[in-house]
Amino acid sequence: MGSAVKSAFLKWVLRRLAIEYSFAIVELEVMPDHVHLFIEAPARYSPAKLMNAIKSITAREMFMRFPELREKLWAGELWADGYYVGTVGDAVTTEAVRRYIRNQKNELHELDDSHGPSEE
């Protein structure tokens, strides 16, 4: 199964979790080796509790849908132990974070193109 199918499924799972946990996905981009997820969440969830739920449920769902992933991944784990959580406010605006996430795929393609033609 292609990476576009896996990416679409992961986005679907995240959107379903947003409904279940009452958070809003402001911006979402799935990269080849990581995910940018910008959300607005209710105060009743600590960032750690929310990230634990997101990572554990998405991993379970991805492994059920794509069992071959477990064999391809380091130690059979979908997510690394860490994550980054930040907030928006005076210094960093919502629009700046949205723009950053939206531009990630463009920057990846520019890097790929800068290496010239690949040898096959």
SULPEUR-V175151 format. One record per run of one state. SS is the DSSP state (alpha for helix, beta for strand, coil for the rest). FROM is the first residue (numbers start at 0). TO is the last residue. If there is no record, write none. Layout:
ss from to
SS FROM TO
SS FROM TO
This chain:
ss from to
coil 0 1
alpha 2 20
coil 21 22
beta 23 29
coil 30 33
beta 34 39
coil 40 45
alpha 46 64
coil 65 66
alpha 67 71
coil 72 72
alpha 73 75
coil 76 92
alpha 93 113
coil 114 119
